[in-house]
Amino acid sequence: MAALEAAEAALGRRQEHREEEEESHNHDREGGGEPAALNGLVISENVKSNNIGVKIPESELEAEDKGAEEERPRESDSNILDVSSDYPRDKHISIQRHLADLEKLADLREDKRKPCPLCPEEKFKACYSHKLHRHLQNLHWKVSVEFEGYRMCICYLSCRPVKPNLVGDQTLSKMGAHYHCIICSATIVRRTDMIGHINRHVNKGETESRFITVRAPKSSYTVVKESATDVQVLPNHSTPQKTDSYFNPKMKLNRQLIFCALAVLAGERKPIECLDAFGATGIMGLQWAKHLRSSVKVTINDCNENSVTIIKENCHLNKMKVKLSIREEDNGETVGNGEENSDTIEVTKMDANVVMHLRSFDFIHLDPFGTSVNYLDSAFRNVRNLGIVSVTSTDISSLYAKAQHVALRHYGCNIVRTEYYKELAARTVIAAVARAAARCNKGIEVLLAVALEHFVLVVVRVLRGPTPADDSAKKVRYLIHCQWCEERVFQREGNMVEENPYQQLPCDCHGSMPGKTAVLLGPLWSGALFNTGFLRRMLLEAVQYGLDEAQPLLKTLVCEAECTTLKHFSTHSPGDENKQEECGVYIKTSNTSPESYLVHGKRKSEEVLRGVAKRQRAEHSAEQPPFYYNVHRHSIKGMNMPKLNKFLNYLSEAGYRVSRTHFDPMGVRTNAPLAQFKTVLMKYSTPTYVGAQAEGPVHLPGEIQVGEEVPAAAAIKVAEAEVAEDDKSGVATAVFTESYPTHCAAE
């Protein structure tokens, strides 16, 4: 802009001088005197050499000199970037190969005192070359970060904005010290952060500038095999923040459960369109296509370009065809060979919300890193009627009440740490799923809810229509939790405000304890967590495909859904062999499988089968007991509680429904109130045997002295009888010593 203004000024002055020339020329003709003096005009040397008397104004020559001075630094800057023959032009001047290259940047100034090219004049004034050399070496070069022969030196120029609250000398002292990334040109303050930033680029295969992705060499990949499926992963595949090919071996059980759910749905209708919205390595979608074959049409999606490339390579590795999108077909890319298998997998590179908005699916699986609430609305937008949506949440810190503010922010739910915190987490996720489905005029039927150490898995069936949506929304209620005895009950339906909500709790802690004793949790899902018929068919699929890790868990889930013990377990109800009802739809099931009964025994008569069917129909009509109690949490001090399986029998004999739970290995799911639970536990607990004094020898139950009290001896005899029964059944005996705690006798 300055050059243009100078040129315009020179043209204006040239026109004025021409007018003055004509006036002076006319004046000379009239007066015949000597030519007038040329004010502000000189004759250039080039014109003199050519013997041509052209007059150029001095202002124009000054403008040309200024333009030449401005062009010289530009030419020198281009020479700076070409110090090394293979140095790319888009790198910052703080990125050099040698220390001498930095010194050449300062040598451009012809003065004896040279400034630092990476520091402003306010921080480092111009000095002689030897002092500048020490400055560059100590302050910039020694703290640089090396990458592939280049050094990223620390820069103090005004490339990075300074915080606005810093003023005066404080601003100069904190003058934006930072590093420039050689790959993505990001500015990072700390050297350790810069090293980690470069390592993340290397792990992702990005080794050139401006996000030009270069695939890592084949030797750096590792082939992992799971369920007869091979996938290629990077060495750091277990760290989701640092890799695109995230693969967690601990989630194998999760993948098997989802596969069983999809296999059950594939048995109902064929073919079904299923979506793995977050593919990563694509192992889940590959397992679907490899085992279910023509029953499913698999779509694997990921928004990361590197992940999409890895998914395509894994498809070729497993002899699967890859269906190309329209853009890729226009680019002329080829389809991978499928020599042994004719199955085709569609791989897309989109945002998960976009894919679920554009297309309809019968089965959708969401497994993002962290919470999945951001994708629930899109998942229920186009899912087909009676389809299945499975959600895996890995933000266990918030769901397990370790970060309660995060749970309130993500799920809109108030939770605290309780003895049943895992089931609380599952009901929190289902409540968010139910609300998202209701916004799309759809209801849900919960088929499966699992909460383990690393994840919370929820599988629901979608019911289209406003009536199922209203029914599902009504099941989202608040929970009243007593903080003294940990009794809990769901709040009654209705909008009327109760005068004393503590009356809903079965306990009387509010009357006997001072202050407020209960807290309101939720909103939570108050309905059932399991569908027995669906779980039984999942177990059959797990047996058919040899999924060993999922079978024990599915057996526990079936018992938990029916609220029965494991000894009465069978794969399906004898009275419902030909059809099962789910979501108001009758689904036919075959009873000709040789593995229809996993627990073999004597054949029962038809009358016994009819009686069992009637009893199971009556049990199924009753609602599943919500929540569970931990036996150790409610054990009595100074008493040895009975074996867990025996305690379940005692509760069942008292007329209550009982079962084990997968949420807690020492948990008991029952419809008995807490007071009755403690009464039965107290009734069948035995006093801890103390024997002689602490310094004396430890006596076993057979070495009882004559002078001991009769009640204690009788209690010990009862304990001996129970221990003998346990020995017959193969249960380890319990040694009663005073060093054992009161809650160590359970399984």
MIZA-854155 format. One record per residue (C-alpha): residue in three letters; x, y, z. Coordinates in pm, whole numbers, plus 50000, padded with zeros to 5 digits. Example, Ala and Ser with C-alpha at 12.3 -4.5 7.8 and 13.67 -1.06 7.14 Angstrom:
REM MIZA-854155
ALA512304955050780;SER513674989450714;
This chain:
REM MIZA-854155
MET500005000050000;ALA502845024150079;ALA504435017349740;LEU501155024149560;GLU500655056849745;ALA504215067249661;ALA503675058649295;GLU500435078849279;ALA502175108449443;ALA505015105849192;LEU502595105848895;GLY500805136549032;ARG504065155149078;ARG505245144848731;GLN502135160848579;GLU502705192948775;HIS506345194248662;ARG505285189648301;GLU502965219648327;GLU505775240248483;GLU508095229148200;GLU505695240847933;GLU505305274448106;SER509065278948138;HIS509575268047774;ASN507075293447658;HIS508735319447876;ASP512145311847718;ARG510705315347372;GLU509235348547462;GLY512225362347654;GLY515045343247477;GLY516965340147802;GLU518725310247957;PRO516685279748046;ALA515135280648387;ALA516525258948664;LEU514895224848703;ASN513505223849053;GLY513415188149190;LEU514545171748860;VAL517705151748792;ILE519025131848500;SER519545095048563;GLU522875077948489;ASN521315052648255;VAL519775080348050;LYS523065098848031;SER524855068047907;ASN522335065147627;ASN522735102247541;ILE519025107947595;GLY518075137747806;VAL515045124547995;LYS514225142948314;ILE512895121848614;PRO511655137748937;GLU513585130949255;SER510455119649442;GLU509945091349191;LEU513525079749238;GLU513075080049617;ALA509915058949584;GLU511735034349362;ASP514595032249614;LYS512125025249895;GLY510444998249690;ALA513814982749618;GLU514664983149990;GLU511324965950067;GLU511914939449801;ARG515394930649930;PRO514194916250263;ARG511564895950079;GLU514204881249854;SER516404874650154;ASP513484858050338;SER512994834450050;ASN516684826850067;ILE516334820050440;LEU513794792550380;ASP516124777550124;VAL519094774450359;SER518704736550332;SER517964722749991;ASP515174699850119;TYR513674724750368;PRO509974730450300;ARG508864766250253;ASP505864764850486;LYS507844759450806;HIS508314786551063;ILE511724803551090;SER512184788251437;ILE512404753551275;GLN515934747951142;ARG518354719351087;HIS521544735451222;LEU522494763551458;ALA524314780651173;ASP520984784550994;LEU519704805651280;GLU522834826951270;LYS522374832650896;LEU518994847950973;ALA520774874551180;ASP523544879850923;LEU521084895850684;ARG521564928750862;GLU524744946050751;ASP525254963951081;LYS527854951751327;ARG525204947651596;LYS522774920451499;PRO519354913151661;CYS518034878751751;PRO515674865651479;LEU513464847751736;CYS513214875052000;PRO511624909751981;GLU513794940252032;GLU512174946752369;LYS513474913452501;PHE516894911352333;LYS518674941352188;ALA521064939651895;CYS524584928551989;TYR527804915651833;SER527994881851664;HIS529834863051943;LYS527254873552203;LEU524414865351965;HIS525904830651911;ARG525834823452286;HIS522284836752309;LEU520994814552026;GLN522804784152157;ASN521774786952523;LEU518304801852501;HIS516944787052178;TRP518944757252056;LYS519494737952381;VAL515774737252468;SER514624727952119;VAL512594697052025;GLU514104674351761;PHE512074656251493;GLU513504639051183;GLY516634660651167;TYR514844693751234;ARG514974713951553;MET511884732551675;CYS513454761151872;ILE511644781752128;CYS510204813751984;TYR509524846752161;LEU507944865351873;SER504354877451886;CYS503014846051714;ARG500984835452017;PRO498564860252181;VAL499354870952535;LYS496734870452810;PRO494954904052824;ASN495374907953202;LEU499134911053164;VAL500194947253125;GLY503374967353138;ASP506644950253222;GLN504804918453308;THR503764915252945;LEU507354918352828;SER508564892753078;LYS505944867552955;MET506264875852588;GLY504624844352445;ALA507444818552470;HIS506234789252259;TYR507134762352008;HIS505864758451651;CYS504844723251549;ILE506594711551234;ILE503574690551132;CYS500444710951205;SER501914745651285;ALA500294746251628;THR501844768251897;ILE502524750552227;VAL504044766352536;ARG505724738252728;ARG508494716352592;THR507054684352745;ASP503674691952589;MET505394697152255;ILE507104663152279;GLY503794646452357;HIS502124665352074;ILE504704652451825;ASN504374617051960;ARG500634617951901;HIS501234628051540;VAL503664599251498;ASN501234574251651;LYS498524585451412;GLY500844582351113;GLU501054619951051;THR504694627150971;GLU504504655350716;SER503464691450743;ARG499954705950729;PHE498124673950828;ILE499334654250527;THR498664619350657;VAL501224592650581;ARG500354557050676;ALA502664540250920;PRO504784511950779;LYS503304477150780;SER505904465251026;SER504454487951296;TYR501014471151284;THR499974442851513;VAL497394416851411;VAL494934407951687;LYS492534378451658;GLU489204376551838;SER486304352951761;ALA487914341351434;THR488304377551320;ASP491684393851248;VAL492244431151282;GLN495314453051241;VAL496014477451522;LEU498754502251605;PRO501124495451898;ASN499284520552120;HIS495824507052035;SER494724506352400;THR494944544352449;PRO491934561252286;GLN493294596852309;LYS496504588152121;THR495434564451845;ASP492834560751573;SER492784522651584;TYR491444519951938;PHE491004483752045;ASN490294473552404;PRO490684436152478;LYS488774440852805;MET485614448452607;LYS485464413652457;LEU482514404352679;ASN480704435552566;ARG481204426352201;GLN479944391052261;LEU476764403152431;ILE476024426952146;PHE476654399351892;CYS474174376552072;ALA471544404052071;LEU472044409551698;ALA471914372151630;VAL468544370051807;LEU467204398851599;ALA468534382751281;GLY466534351551367;GLU463324371851375;ARG463614388351032;LYS466094387250747;PRO467984405950621;ILE468474433750870;GLU470504465550830;CYS472844471251123;LEU475164500251199;ASP478334502151402;ALA478424539951443;PHE481944541251592;GLY483984515351407;ALA487594522851517;THR489204490451391;GLY485884476551263;ILE486174444151461;MET482564444351578;GLY481094448951231;LEU483484423051091;GLN482314397651348;TRP478694404751254;ALA479314399650883;LYS481634369850924;HIS479334348851145;LEU475844360151044;ARG476734363450672;SER473704370350450;SER471354376450745;VAL472794411250801;LYS473844441150594;VAL476644457050792;THR477594493850781;ILE480714504950969;ASN481114542251020;ASP483844564351162;CYS484534601351122;ASN488324597251126;GLU490044591950793;ASN492774570050938;SER490214547651107;VAL488294543850782;THR491484533050605;ILE492244507650879;ILE488684494150859;LYS489004488550484;GLU492324470750529;ASN490814448650799;CYS487964439950564;HIS490474428750301;LEU492384409750571;ASN489224389650651;LYS488374383550282;MET485414407650289;LYS484254430250010;VAL484024467450076;LYS481114486549932;LEU482354520049809;SER480444552249846;ILE479484573949549;ARG482424597649594;GLU484934569349604;GLU483434553249294;ASP483794586249109;ASN487434587549210;GLY487984553849049;GLU488964534149359;THR488744496349335;VAL486764472349549;GLY488714448049766;ASN488754411849663;GLY486444386949831;GLU487744353649708;GLU486274331249977;ASN483374352450095;SER480694370549902;ASP479664392350200;THR479904429750154;ILE480524456050422;GLU479754492450365;VAL482304516250514;THR481364552850553;LYS483264583450675;MET480694606350838;ASP479664619851170;ALA477564594351356;ASN474634618451388;VAL474654624851013;VAL474624587750923;MET471704580251155;HIS469744610151022;LEU470244600650657;ARG469424563450674;SER467164538850856;PHE468514508551039;ASP467134478351223;PHE470044475851466;ILE472204504751588;HIS475134502051826;LEU476594532951992;ASP479974529852161;PRO481604564252173;PHE484484574052397;GLY482674585252711;THR478994593752725;SER476564585852444;VAL473834611252524;ASN474894633152230;TYR473874605951982;LEU470624592552129;ASP468304616751949;SER469784607751611;ALA469664570451690;PHE465924570651759;ARG465114593751470;ASN465164567651192;VAL465404534051368;ARG462744510251241;ASN459844496951445;LEU460744467251670;GLY464404474751597;ILE467114473551862;VAL469394501251989;SER472364491352204;VAL474264517652399;THR477654512852564;SER478674540152808;THR482254540952934;ASP482034572753145;ILE481934552053461;SER483434579453676;SER480244599553644;LEU477824570153631;TYR479334553753940;ALA478914586354137;LYS482594595354149;ALA481934627553953;GLN478364636454047;HIS478444670553879;VAL479314654053546;ALA476364630153580;LEU474094659653645;ARG475474677853341;HIS475294648553099;TYR472254629053217;GLY470344655153418;CYS470344630753709;ASN471264635054074;ILE473004604154213;VAL475114595554518;ARG477384566454601;THR475274537754737;GLU475634500254783;TYR473674495154459;TYR475564521354258;LYS476004498953951;GLU472294493353910;LEU471804530353973;ALA474134537153679;ALA472194513553451;ARG468884529753542;THR470404564153480;VAL471414554853125;ILE468034538553053;ALA466254569853174;ALA468254590952927;VAL467474565752650;ALA463744566052734;ARG463574603952726;ALA465384605452391;ALA463014579352245;ALA459954597552379;ARG461064629652203;CYS460814610051876;ASN457364595451965;LYS458844561252038;GLY458774538952342;ILE461314513652462;GLU461304478552608;VAL464484471352803;LEU465934438052695;LEU469234438552878;ALA471124460853122;VAL474644451953230;ALA476984472853448;LEU480474459053497;GLU483874473253583;HIS484614490753253;PHE481264497853089;VAL477494500453119;LEU475614482552839;VAL471924488852769;VAL469974470752494;VAL466414482652421;ARG463764474352164;VAL462054503551992;LEU458244505951991;ARG456894532151754;GLY453904553051853;PRO452844579252108;THR451184553852342;PRO454384533552403;ALA456274566352433;ASP453914578052708;ASP454164544752888;SER457954546252882;ALA458034582252999;LYS455844573553297;LYS458424548153414;VAL461044575453463;ARG460624585153828;TYR462544597554128;LEU463954575054400;ILE463804581754774;HIS466964568554941;CYS467514566955318;GLN471074576155406;TRP470994558255743;CYS469794523155662;GLU470034525755278;GLU466404516055230;ARG465014528454900;VAL461694531654722;PHE460524548054400;GLN458344578454438;ARG454654573154374;GLU453164584054046;GLY451294616754042;ASN451864654054040;MET450494662454383;VAL453034673554642;GLU453034651554951;GLU453194666955294;ASN455584640655431;PRO457434621055160;TYR459294601255430;GLN456104581055480;GLN456804562955153;LEU459934547055301;PRO459384514155485;CYS461944523655752;ASP461354546556052;CYS464744563956046;HIS463154598156006;GLY461314594656337;SER464244580856533;MET467094600856380;PRO467524638656394;GLY467404660356084;LYS466754649755728;THR467544613355671;ALA466634607655304;VAL467764621454970;LEU465954623454635;LEU467804606354349;GLY467014606453981;PRO465114607853759;LEU465734570553707;TRP464174542053512;SER461744523853744;GLY460744495353512;ALA462234461153454;LEU465864457453349;PHE465654423653173;ASN463494404452928;THR463594367653013;GLY462664354052671;PHE465214375452492;LEU467964365552738;ARG467214328552691;ARG467524331752315;MET470754351252361;LEU472084322352568;LEU471184297752292;GLU473064319352039;ALA476074321052271;VAL476104283152296;GLN475694279351920;TYR478604302351833;GLY480834290952119;LEU481024323952309;ASP482394310252634;GLU482804343052819;ALA479204354052766;GLN477524321452872;PRO478084323853254;LEU476934359953258;LEU473824352253051;LYS472904323753288;THR473154347853581;LEU471054373453393;VAL468334347853320;CYS468174338053687;GLU468134374753785;ALA465324382153539;GLU463224353153670;CYS464354359754030;THR465304323254082;THR468434305154193;LEU470844288453954;LYS469914252654056;HIS466464256953896;PHE467934270653575;SER467054258453224;THR467484274752886;HIS463784281652833;SER460534277953020;PRO458904244152959;GLY455464259452926;ASP456584284752663;GLU458474261952428;ASN456734271752106;LYS456334309152147;GLN457574337852362;GLU456054371852407;GLU458134403552387;CYS456784438952357;GLY453314425652279;VAL454654404651988;TYR454704366651992;ILE457944352351858;LYS458264315851761;THR461184296051899;SER462284260751816;ASN462494233652079;THR464324207751871;SER467804219251963;PRO469864192052137;GLU471164219052374;SER467704230852477;TYR468414220852836;LEU471844228452969;VAL471074214453315;HIS470324177753252;GLY468214157353489;LYS465344132953511;ARG462364137153284;LYS459474153653458;SER455914142553416;GLU453374163653230;GLU451674173453556;VAL454924186753697;LEU455544206153376;ARG452064221553395;GLY452644231353756;VAL455974247053677;ALA454444266153385;LYS451664279953605;ARG454134290453872;GLN456414307353618;ARG453494325853456;ALA452504338653797;GLU456084349453867;HIS456444366153529;SER453244385753584;ALA454784400953898;GLU457184429653852;GLN460884422753895;PRO462214433854236;PRO464094466654198;PHE467604469054340;TYR469454444954566;TYR471054442954910;ASN474684435254987;VAL474974408455255;HIS478274421655387;ARG476854456655418;HIS474064444655648;SER475914417455840;ILE475774418356220;LYS478944425256412;GLY480094395556616;MET478054370956411;ASN479004347556130;MET476404349755859;PRO475364318355668;LYS476574308455326;LEU475094329755053;ASN473304301554872;LYS471824289555200;PHE470704324455285;LEU468894325954949;ASN467064293855041;TYR466104308255380;LEU464604339155216;SER462804317854960;GLU461334296055237;ALA460104327755406;GLY457974334555095;TYR460104360254912;ARG461504360254559;VAL465294359154563;SER468174356154316;ARG471824364854274;THR472754395954076;HIS475544402853831;PHE475894438353963;ASP477434426154291;PRO478854391254364;MET477644394254725;GLY474334410454635;VAL470864395454678;ARG467954407254464;THR464714402354654;ASN461314417754707;ALA461714414755085;PRO461934447955272;LEU465194456255441;ALA463844449955790;GLN462754414655701;PHE466044409455517;LYS467974417655834;THR465654396156045;VAL466304364955836;LEU470024372555829;MET470084376356207;LYS468054344756260;TYR470454322156074;SER473724338756181;THR475884322556447;PRO478004339356716;THR481694341756643;TYR483554314856843;VAL486014331057090;GLY487274300257278;ALA489854307957546;GLN491774340157606;ALA493664357757331;GLU497034345957460;GLY495884309657490;PRO495724283357217;VAL493014285756956;HIS490354258957009;LEU488324243356731;PRO484594235356781;GLY485444199556885;GLU487534211357184;ILE484744228757378;GLN485184229757755;VAL482524216457988;GLY482084249158175;GLU480994268557865;GLU477534282757838;VAL474884260757681;PRO473574285757420;ALA477034290657278;ALA477614253157258;ALA474274248057090;ALA475064275256839;ILE478424259356764;LYS476774225456714;VAL474404241356465;ALA477374256956290;GLU479124222756283;ALA476074207156124;GLU475974234455858;VAL479674230255792;ALA479244192755754;GLU476464198255501;ASP478684222255312;ASP481494196455307;LYS479174170955152;SER478184195254881;GLY481774204254802;VAL481744238054974;ALA484894248355161;THR484574247455540;ALA484854278655749;VAL487234279756046;PHE485844299856335;THR488624319656494;GLU488564353156661;SER490864368156400;TYR488244364056122;PRO485804392756061;THR482084387756080;HIS481524388955705;CYS484094363555585;ALA481914332455581;ALA480094340155255;GLU481094325354925;
